[in-house]
Amino acid sequence: MQQPVNAQYSIFIGPNVKFEGAIFTPTSANIEGEVVGKVEAKDLLIGKTGQVTGDVTADRIHVHGQLGQEVSCSSHLVIHESGQLRGTVLYATLEIMRGGKLEGSLLQIEEAPTSDGNL
């Protein structure tokens, strides 16, 4: 049974969907399919079936699937149990759950102030 789209996300890329190009959203993005290109969002959630390859910029990022290339996270980056991140990562705070995978170069930056809650 397919899960309904959560209304809090302004962009939703569903499972088995492939998108190539640039995504810019002032709020949240939920990626359950494949994105190749640039992604800019306030909050980015990559689901277990999600795969993002390209330049990614967000305040908060939760990785349950795969993320790679250039990643910039100005607040909190979480790699969950099923998550994999490969590439160059700029982050303010980083959390890796047991089983999560990270491969690449890391550079910690100062956390940017935020005005609202978490994903």
TADAKA-V489508 format. One line per field, one symbol per residue. ss: DSSP state (h for helix, s for strand, l for the rest). phi: phi as a letter, one per 30 degrees, with the letter a starting at -180 (. if undefined). psi: psi as a letter, one per 20 degrees, with the letter a starting at -180 (. if undefined). A space follows every 10 residues. Layout:
# TADAKA-V489508
ss=???
phi=???
psi=???
This chain:
# TADAKA-V489508
ss=llllllllll sssllllsss sssslllsss sllsssssss ssssssllll ssssssssss sssllsssss sssssssssl lllsssssss ssssssllll ssssssssll lllllllll
phi=.dddddddcd bbcdeiccbc kccbbdccbb ccccbbkcbb adbbccdecd bbbkdbbadb bccccbbajc bbbdbbcbcd ecdbbbkcbc bcbbbbdejd bbbkcbbdcd dddbcbdcd
psi=ppqqppiipi pporqjpppp bppppidqpo oibppobppp rgppoorhjq ppoapppqgp ppohcppqdo pooiepppor gjqpppbppp qgqppoqphq pppbqqoprp pqqqiaar.
